[in-house]
Amino acid sequence: MVEFFCSWSKGLAYDEKALGILKNSGIISGVEMYNCDEQFDLVKKFGLKVSLHNPLKYYEFLLEEKELAQKLGKNKLFVDFCNRSDTKTIGFHAGTPAIFNGNLQGKELLSGAVSGFKYISGLIRKDLIVEPVHYEKSISFGGTNEGLAYASGPEFLESFLQQTKSGVLFDVSHVLISSEAKLADGFSSQSTQKHFDSILRVSEGKIRQMHLNVPNILNNEFMDMHLAFKADLLSKRVLGLAKSVVNSAPKLELITLEIDTGLSPVEHANKIVEQARLVARTLALD
C-alpha cells in the first residue's frame, strides 16, 4: 500500500488543529520534513509519522562535502533523528554543488555524491534513496552548467545506482523541468518525453518514493515552484507522467505532496488532504 505524506510548512508542527485534520483524513499518514528538532517529535507525539527528507539540509551540509565524515562524526543527533524516522527510506539530494558552481565537472560530482552516500549508509539503519538535482537555469549561480546538466541526467543516475545499489526518490516535476530546460539550452537533443522516459528507464524497479507538485512557467521557462494541482493542462500533464512512474514502480512506498501552499497550517492541511484525494483518484491508488 502506498502512503501519502504532507509536506512540512511553517507552524504546522505546532498547530494541533492542523495535525488533527491530517491524522483524521483517512489518507495522510504523516509529515515529511528535513527538520531535526522539536518539530520532528511534536508530529510523532501527535500520532502522525515523520518522513525525513535530506536531513543534511538542517545542518547546512552537502552530500558531496569532503569534510562530511568529520562533521557527521561529531553530530550524534543526525544519526538519532534518522533512525527514529518512521519510514523505511530517507532521501538525499545528489549533485547540489553544481547549483553553486556552474563549472564543476560531472565525474567530480558523481564521485563526491557516491562517497558521501556510502558513508551515511554505514551510519544509519535506513534504506537510503537518491534524488538527483534538477536542471533549471534560474537556480544556477553561473558557469557552463555542464555539471548540473550531467547530474540531472540518466548517465549520472545510472552510474550512481550501480555504485551504491540505492533506490530512487522520483520527483516528477524535477525530471519534467530538467527535460524541458536542457532541450531549450542545448544540453539534450531528445524530446522532453524521451528525456523523461530515459530517467524513468534507469529508475525502473528502484523507485521507493515519489514527490508530486506542479511547476510554474514564467517567460517560457519551467520553474520548480511546488504548486498545487488544478484543472489545467499542466496539472494533467504532471499527473499523466506520475501515472507512468507508478506503473514502473512496484516498490513504491510513499508519495509526498511537496506543495508550498503559502497558507496557514490549518488551511495547508485541508489543501493537502484535498490534493491527496485528487492524486489517489487520478492514479487509481484509492
Buried (B, 14 or more C-beta within 10 A) or exposed (E): EBBBBBBBBEEBBEBEEBBBBBBEBEBBBBBBBBBBEEBBEBBBEBEBBBBBBBBBBBEEBBBBBEEBBEBBEEBEEBBEBBEBBBBBBBBBBBBBBBBBBBEBEBEBBBBBBBBBBBBBBEBBEBBBBBBBBBBBBEBBEEBEBBBBBBBBBBEBBBBBBEBBEBBBBBBBBBBBBBBBBBBBBEBBEBEBEEBBBBBBEBBBEBBBBBBBBBBBEEEEBBBBBBBBBEEEEBBBBBBEBBBBBBEBBEEBBBBBBBBBBEBBBBBBBBBBBBBBBBBBEBBEBE
